[in-house]
Amino acid sequence: MAYDRAWLEQWCSEYNFIDNGTTSNDIFKQVIGRIPDHKTTFGPTEEGGYYIKFEGSDIDETFEIS
């Protein structure tokens, strides 16, 4: 399986947000290690949602998690 932008986009769209702590933990366990060599930031948005941002050679984008 390729862990690329398409995979990340699908993961974010299929993820069911529970709470900030659970989502952060799931991102650590399920996402970050699969897409190496990228700066990753994530957390709650001011609008009450959640985001994950990747900055690197393959992915340079912010994804919304709902």
Secondary structure as UniProt FT lines:
FT   HELIX           5..14
FT   HELIX           20..30
FT   HELIX           32..34
FT   STRAND          38..44
FT   TURN            46..47
FT   STRAND          50..56
FT   STRAND          60..65
//
